[in-house]
Amino acid sequence: MIRFVGAGARPDTELTVLERFWTLPNLVTVLRFLGIPLFVLFVSEDRYGSAFLTLVAVGSTDWIDGYLARRLNQVSTTGQWLDPVADRLALIIVAATFVVDGIAPVWLILSIAVPDAVLIVNSLLLFHGNPDLPVSLVGKIRTALLLLGAPLLLLGRVDGYDYQWLSSAGSAVLALGCIGHVAAAAGYLAAAWRKYLHQRDSVSAGTGTGYAP
């Protein structure tokens, strides 16, 4: 059975985190960034077939870069923040493009952008930046559902594939992905507060102004 979550990891190899930027996984992530404006261009020109292929390629890189990082032992500090940024940027821009073009309703962009905005504001208030939280399993499943549902919905706009069941299937998978996105955001919010309170209690204990846990 193919392993999708954590694929490429070698049980007998301890991963080391690299400090350099130019690794093969990071190059794949950069290609994801470059594919996003290309996707928007194709949709704006009603070239839905090309937009579909670009979206599939962009979505595939989310799995490929993680696989390569683990397989080649090229996990990097840059990749640890660049990959989730690429995910967020891709999801928001794809959702916004779908809404503007009339492919999907406005709730799609709202269900993605609003939770992300809450997390960003919360991170800035508590940590003045990235809280450095590990990606949750719900977050991984959420991303997979969104990156599967979006191409399915877009495929219904391609000549010869304008079947009602494709649009229905794409809408259903996207809806599940959006539910997962809200659930994942709630999980990250709770984890951020737990980390913040733990750090605060540790500092208080170290200065003698609180009680050690």
Residue frames relative to the residue before (quaternion, step in Angstrom):
aa qw qx qy qz dx dy dz
M 1.0000 0.0000 0.0000 0.0000 0.00 0.00 0.00
I 0.4505 -0.7003 0.4834 0.2701 3.59 -0.84 0.96
R 0.2737 -0.7560 0.5752 0.1507 3.54 -0.92 0.91
F 0.1926 -0.8124 0.5438 0.0847 3.56 -0.58 1.15
V 0.7226 0.3754 -0.2357 0.5305 3.61 0.87 -0.89
G 0.8299 0.0991 -0.1121 0.5375 3.58 -0.62 1.14
A 0.2991 0.7767 -0.5058 0.2267 3.58 1.23 0.39
G 0.7421 0.3956 -0.3058 0.4464 3.53 -1.13 0.75
A 0.5407 0.6289 -0.4061 0.3836 3.58 1.21 -0.33
R 0.2481 -0.7581 0.5875 0.1361 3.56 -1.03 0.84
P 0.4424 -0.7327 0.4467 0.2606 3.60 -0.51 1.16
D 0.7349 0.4262 -0.2327 0.4735 3.59 1.06 -0.72
T 0.6746 0.4672 -0.2911 0.4919 3.60 1.27 0.12
E 0.2907 -0.7462 0.5755 0.1657 3.55 -0.89 0.97
L 0.3784 -0.7486 0.4982 0.2198 3.57 -0.63 1.11
T 0.1613 -0.7583 0.6248 0.0927 3.54 -1.06 0.82
V 0.3749 -0.7290 0.5310 0.2144 3.57 -1.00 0.85
L 0.2710 -0.7864 0.5423 0.1189 3.55 -0.64 1.20
E 0.4138 -0.7141 0.5136 0.2344 3.56 -1.18 0.60
R 0.6156 0.5817 -0.3578 0.3932 3.60 1.15 -0.42
F 0.5106 -0.6640 0.4694 0.2794 3.54 -1.23 0.61
W 0.7564 0.4215 -0.2312 0.4435 3.56 0.73 -1.04
T 0.2202 0.7135 -0.6241 0.2299 3.50 -0.13 1.43
L 0.6517 -0.5262 0.3654 0.4062 3.58 -1.19 0.39
P 0.6472 0.5037 -0.3419 0.4588 3.65 0.89 -0.75
N 0.6619 0.4982 -0.3151 0.4630 3.61 0.95 -0.80
L 0.6047 0.5448 -0.3518 0.4623 3.58 1.11 -0.64
V 0.6332 0.5131 -0.3236 0.4807 3.59 1.03 -0.79
T 0.6407 0.5193 -0.3218 0.4650 3.60 1.01 -0.79
V 0.6277 0.5246 -0.3285 0.4721 3.59 1.03 -0.78
L 0.6282 0.5276 -0.3313 0.4661 3.59 1.02 -0.76
R 0.5989 0.5520 -0.3559 0.4582 3.58 1.14 -0.61
F 0.6213 0.5344 -0.3271 0.4706 3.56 1.03 -0.83
L 0.6928 0.4858 -0.2782 0.4545 3.58 0.90 -0.94
G 0.6425 0.5438 -0.3254 0.4309 3.58 1.11 -0.60
I 0.5730 0.6263 -0.3768 0.3707 3.61 1.13 -0.54
P 0.7045 0.4215 -0.2989 0.4866 3.67 0.74 -0.87
L 0.5924 0.5584 -0.3680 0.4492 3.59 1.13 -0.57
F 0.6295 0.5283 -0.3199 0.4715 3.57 1.03 -0.80
V 0.6569 0.5083 -0.3093 0.4632 3.59 0.90 -0.92
L 0.6359 0.5331 -0.3251 0.4536 3.58 0.99 -0.82
F 0.6713 0.5005 -0.3041 0.4542 3.59 0.87 -0.92
V 0.6548 0.4989 -0.3191 0.4697 3.60 0.94 -0.80
S 0.6565 0.5220 -0.3160 0.4433 3.59 0.94 -0.86
E 0.7138 0.4073 -0.2386 0.5174 3.58 1.21 -0.55
D 0.4575 -0.7082 0.4161 0.3406 3.58 1.35 0.22
R 0.4246 0.6612 -0.4923 0.3744 3.58 1.10 0.67
Y 0.0722 -0.8771 0.4746 0.0172 3.52 0.60 1.25
G 0.5997 0.5598 -0.3664 0.4390 3.57 1.10 -0.58
S 0.6752 0.4685 -0.2840 0.4939 3.58 0.94 -0.90
A 0.6290 0.5297 -0.3333 0.4612 3.58 1.06 -0.78
F 0.6299 0.5380 -0.3291 0.4534 3.59 1.01 -0.81
L 0.6809 0.4837 -0.2916 0.4662 3.60 0.84 -0.96
T 0.6430 0.5165 -0.3216 0.4652 3.58 1.02 -0.78
L 0.6607 0.5097 -0.3062 0.4582 3.57 0.97 -0.86
V 0.6258 0.5215 -0.3325 0.4753 3.59 1.03 -0.74
A 0.6563 0.5075 -0.3063 0.4669 3.58 0.98 -0.88
V 0.6458 0.5162 -0.3133 0.4673 3.58 0.97 -0.89
G 0.6716 0.4989 -0.2929 0.4629 3.57 0.93 -0.90
S 0.6422 0.5420 -0.3242 0.4344 3.58 1.03 -0.79
T 0.6247 0.5624 -0.3522 0.4116 3.58 1.02 -0.72
D 0.5623 0.6050 -0.3910 0.4061 3.60 1.17 -0.49
W 0.6944 0.4220 -0.2581 0.5226 3.58 1.12 -0.66
I 0.6545 0.5545 -0.3169 0.4045 3.56 0.96 -0.93
D 0.6872 0.4875 -0.3172 0.4354 3.61 0.80 -0.91
G 0.6445 0.5095 -0.3248 0.4686 3.59 1.05 -0.71
Y 0.6283 0.5368 -0.3248 0.4600 3.57 1.04 -0.82
L 0.6870 0.4862 -0.2839 0.4594 3.57 0.85 -1.00
A 0.6290 0.5463 -0.3425 0.4342 3.58 0.98 -0.82
R 0.7092 0.4369 -0.2584 0.4892 3.57 0.94 -0.88
R 0.6767 0.5155 -0.2973 0.4335 3.58 0.91 -0.90
L 0.7660 0.3503 -0.1718 0.5109 3.56 0.97 -0.93
N 0.3805 -0.7300 0.4711 0.3168 3.57 1.34 0.00
Q 0.4461 0.6761 -0.4528 0.3727 3.56 0.89 1.05
V 0.2029 0.7526 -0.5848 0.2245 3.57 0.92 0.89
S 0.0404 -0.8195 0.5713 -0.0189 3.59 -0.79 0.99
T 0.6122 -0.5430 0.4195 0.3929 3.55 -1.24 0.42
T 0.6267 0.5306 -0.3321 0.4640 3.58 1.07 -0.71
G 0.6741 0.5112 -0.2913 0.4465 3.55 0.90 -0.94
Q 0.6209 0.5728 -0.3432 0.4106 3.58 1.09 -0.68
W 0.7463 0.3117 -0.2280 0.5422 3.61 1.12 -0.48
L 0.6138 0.5714 -0.3552 0.4130 3.61 1.12 -0.60
D 0.6502 0.5414 -0.3242 0.4231 3.60 0.94 -0.85
P 0.7020 0.4314 -0.3051 0.4775 3.67 0.76 -0.83
V 0.5996 0.5440 -0.3677 0.4575 3.61 1.10 -0.60
A 0.6440 0.5135 -0.3129 0.4730 3.58 1.00 -0.85
D 0.6214 0.5403 -0.3316 0.4605 3.59 1.04 -0.79
R 0.6909 0.4842 -0.2828 0.4562 3.57 0.79 -1.06
L 0.6669 0.5094 -0.3029 0.4517 3.56 0.89 -0.95
A 0.6569 0.5101 -0.3093 0.4611 3.57 0.94 -0.90
L 0.6746 0.5063 -0.3038 0.4430 3.59 0.85 -0.95
I 0.6911 0.4831 -0.2902 0.4525 3.58 0.85 -0.95
I 0.6890 0.4747 -0.2930 0.4627 3.60 0.88 -0.92
V 0.6369 0.5122 -0.3319 0.4711 3.59 0.98 -0.78
A 0.6578 0.5047 -0.3114 0.4642 3.58 0.93 -0.89
A 0.6612 0.5033 -0.3084 0.4631 3.59 0.92 -0.90
T 0.6449 0.5186 -0.3173 0.4631 3.58 1.00 -0.81
F 0.6315 0.5311 -0.3238 0.4630 3.58 1.01 -0.82
V 0.6796 0.4923 -0.2905 0.4598 3.57 0.91 -0.94
V 0.6707 0.5025 -0.3010 0.4551 3.59 0.87 -0.95
D 0.7194 0.4389 -0.2456 0.4791 3.58 0.98 -0.83
G 0.5074 -0.6769 0.4057 0.3461 3.59 1.26 -0.12
I 0.4210 0.7097 -0.4649 0.3209 3.56 1.25 0.30
A 0.7971 0.1009 -0.0236 0.5949 3.58 1.06 -0.76
P 0.5576 -0.6137 0.4396 0.3454 3.62 -1.18 0.51
V 0.6885 -0.5231 0.3317 0.3773 3.54 -1.29 0.43
W 0.5589 0.6156 -0.4077 0.3773 3.62 1.12 -0.48
L 0.5547 0.6201 -0.3962 0.3884 3.59 1.17 -0.48
I 0.7171 0.4282 -0.2596 0.4847 3.56 0.78 -0.99
L 0.6343 0.5398 -0.3387 0.4377 3.59 1.02 -0.75
S 0.6860 0.4952 -0.2905 0.4470 3.59 0.92 -0.90
I 0.6814 0.4445 -0.2853 0.5067 3.58 1.22 -0.35
A 0.7262 0.4653 -0.2561 0.4366 3.56 0.79 -1.04
V 0.6642 0.5285 -0.3239 0.4179 3.61 0.89 -0.89
P 0.6796 0.4616 -0.3193 0.4724 3.68 0.78 -0.85
D 0.6401 0.5221 -0.3311 0.4561 3.59 1.02 -0.77
A 0.6377 0.5256 -0.3258 0.4592 3.58 1.00 -0.80
V 0.6358 0.5238 -0.3218 0.4668 3.58 1.01 -0.84
L 0.6672 0.5017 -0.3055 0.4580 3.60 0.93 -0.87
I 0.6486 0.5203 -0.3235 0.4517 3.58 0.97 -0.83
V 0.6665 0.4915 -0.3001 0.4735 3.58 0.89 -0.93
N 0.6470 0.5230 -0.3123 0.4586 3.58 0.96 -0.86
S 0.6612 0.5079 -0.3028 0.4617 3.60 0.96 -0.88
L 0.6543 0.5097 -0.3115 0.4638 3.57 1.00 -0.81
L 0.6759 0.4964 -0.2948 0.4580 3.58 0.97 -0.83
L 0.7547 0.4033 -0.2185 0.4691 3.59 0.87 -0.92
F 0.8316 0.2061 -0.0628 0.5119 3.58 0.88 -0.95
H 0.3667 -0.7374 0.4821 0.2989 3.59 1.30 -0.15
G 0.7995 0.0702 -0.0676 0.5927 3.57 1.12 0.62
N 0.7984 -0.2591 0.2217 0.4963 3.54 -1.18 -0.70
P 0.3587 -0.7486 0.5104 0.2243 3.64 -0.76 0.96
D 0.3319 -0.7842 0.4699 0.2324 3.58 1.33 -0.10
L 0.2712 0.7620 -0.5312 0.2521 3.56 0.72 1.15
P 0.4994 -0.6440 0.4746 0.3326 3.62 -1.02 0.65
V 0.5383 -0.6100 0.4711 0.3408 3.56 -1.17 0.61
S 0.3474 -0.7565 0.5204 0.1903 3.57 -0.81 1.00
L 0.6339 -0.5234 0.4034 0.4017 3.55 -1.28 0.37
V 0.6190 0.5331 -0.3402 0.4658 3.59 1.04 -0.77
G 0.6440 0.5265 -0.3193 0.4540 3.57 1.01 -0.79
K 0.6490 0.5087 -0.3154 0.4696 3.58 1.00 -0.80
I 0.6659 0.4891 -0.3044 0.4740 3.60 0.93 -0.89
R 0.6112 0.5646 -0.3305 0.4455 3.57 1.04 -0.84
T 0.6775 0.4911 -0.2900 0.4644 3.55 0.88 -1.00
A 0.6457 0.5251 -0.3198 0.4529 3.58 0.97 -0.85
L 0.6589 0.5073 -0.3098 0.4611 3.60 0.96 -0.85
L 0.6709 0.4939 -0.3042 0.4621 3.58 0.92 -0.86
L 0.7069 0.4515 -0.2628 0.4769 3.57 0.96 -0.85
L 0.6260 0.4813 -0.3421 0.5094 3.60 1.28 -0.10
G 0.6888 0.5030 -0.2842 0.4379 3.56 0.90 -0.95
A 0.6349 0.5568 -0.3372 0.4162 3.60 0.98 -0.81
P 0.6870 0.4494 -0.3123 0.4781 3.67 0.79 -0.81
L 0.6114 0.5506 -0.3574 0.4420 3.60 1.03 -0.70
L 0.6729 0.4889 -0.2881 0.4745 3.56 0.94 -0.91
L 0.6632 0.5041 -0.2994 0.4652 3.57 1.01 -0.82
L 0.6027 0.5864 -0.3562 0.4074 3.58 1.05 -0.74
G 0.5994 0.5799 -0.3530 0.4241 3.57 1.14 -0.57
R 0.6490 0.4996 -0.3138 0.4803 3.60 1.27 -0.28
V 0.5694 0.5970 -0.3788 0.4193 3.60 1.26 -0.22
D 0.5438 -0.6335 0.4435 0.3260 3.57 -0.93 0.91
G 0.7909 0.2718 -0.2345 0.4956 3.54 -0.86 1.03
Y 0.7405 0.3432 -0.2071 0.5394 3.58 1.29 -0.21
D 0.4164 0.7321 -0.4472 0.3012 3.56 1.25 0.37
Y 0.2007 0.7832 -0.5472 0.2165 3.53 0.63 1.25
Q 0.5419 -0.6432 0.4342 0.3228 3.55 -1.00 0.81
W 0.6426 0.5417 -0.3349 0.4259 3.56 1.01 -0.77
L 0.6028 0.5503 -0.3661 0.4468 3.61 1.12 -0.56
S 0.6607 0.4981 -0.2996 0.4750 3.55 0.95 -0.90
S 0.6567 0.5108 -0.3093 0.4606 3.57 0.99 -0.85
A 0.6596 0.5022 -0.3042 0.4693 3.56 0.98 -0.89
G 0.6560 0.5140 -0.3111 0.4568 3.58 0.95 -0.87
S 0.6538 0.5103 -0.3091 0.4654 3.57 0.98 -0.87
A 0.6567 0.5185 -0.3101 0.4513 3.59 0.97 -0.86
V 0.6768 0.4815 -0.2961 0.4717 3.59 0.90 -0.91
L 0.6343 0.5239 -0.3255 0.4662 3.58 1.04 -0.79
A 0.6355 0.5316 -0.3275 0.4542 3.57 0.98 -0.85
L 0.6503 0.4984 -0.3119 0.4811 3.59 0.99 -0.83
G 0.6425 0.5275 -0.3174 0.4563 3.56 1.03 -0.80
C 0.6571 0.5065 -0.3076 0.4660 3.57 1.01 -0.81
I 0.6136 0.5213 -0.3395 0.4862 3.57 1.07 -0.72
G 0.6599 0.5019 -0.2964 0.4741 3.55 0.98 -0.87
H 0.6177 0.5520 -0.3437 0.4422 3.57 1.09 -0.70
V 0.6585 0.4896 -0.3010 0.4859 3.57 0.96 -0.86
A 0.6539 0.5104 -0.3113 0.4637 3.59 0.99 -0.86
A 0.6558 0.5022 -0.3123 0.4692 3.58 0.96 -0.85
A 0.6340 0.5310 -0.3268 0.4576 3.58 1.01 -0.81
A 0.6387 0.5160 -0.3218 0.4714 3.57 1.00 -0.81
G 0.6455 0.5225 -0.3121 0.4614 3.57 1.03 -0.79
Y 0.6668 0.4892 -0.2972 0.4772 3.58 0.97 -0.88
L 0.6231 0.5450 -0.3372 0.4483 3.57 1.05 -0.75
A 0.6667 0.4897 -0.2915 0.4804 3.56 0.96 -0.92
A 0.6574 0.5101 -0.3128 0.4580 3.60 0.98 -0.85
A 0.6271 0.5378 -0.3352 0.4531 3.59 1.04 -0.75
W 0.6743 0.4856 -0.2970 0.4703 3.57 0.94 -0.85
R 0.6190 0.5296 -0.3481 0.4640 3.59 1.02 -0.72
K 0.6655 0.4956 -0.3032 0.4685 3.58 0.94 -0.89
Y 0.6474 0.5260 -0.3155 0.4524 3.58 0.96 -0.86
L 0.6859 0.4804 -0.2861 0.4657 3.59 0.86 -0.96
H 0.6299 0.5279 -0.3326 0.4626 3.57 1.07 -0.75
Q 0.6649 0.4931 -0.3045 0.4713 3.59 0.94 -0.86
R 0.6439 0.5234 -0.3200 0.4572 3.57 1.00 -0.82
D 0.6658 0.4946 -0.3018 0.4702 3.57 0.96 -0.88
S 0.6284 0.5379 -0.3343 0.4517 3.58 1.06 -0.75
V 0.6550 0.4989 -0.3064 0.4777 3.56 0.97 -0.87
S 0.6461 0.5190 -0.3207 0.4586 3.60 0.97 -0.84
A 0.6580 0.5061 -0.3073 0.4652 3.56 0.97 -0.86
G 0.6675 0.5147 -0.2996 0.4470 3.57 1.02 -0.81
T 0.7310 0.4008 -0.2380 0.4984 3.59 1.09 -0.60
G 0.5256 -0.6697 0.3912 0.3497 3.57 1.32 0.03
T 0.5722 0.6059 -0.3786 0.4026 3.59 1.24 0.29
G 0.7621 0.2557 -0.1785 0.5674 3.55 1.23 0.17
Y 0.5300 -0.6091 0.4825 0.3396 3.50 -1.30 -0.21
A 0.4675 -0.6567 0.5126 0.2956 3.55 -0.99 0.82
P 0.5203 -0.6459 0.4509 0.3299 3.58 -1.04 0.72
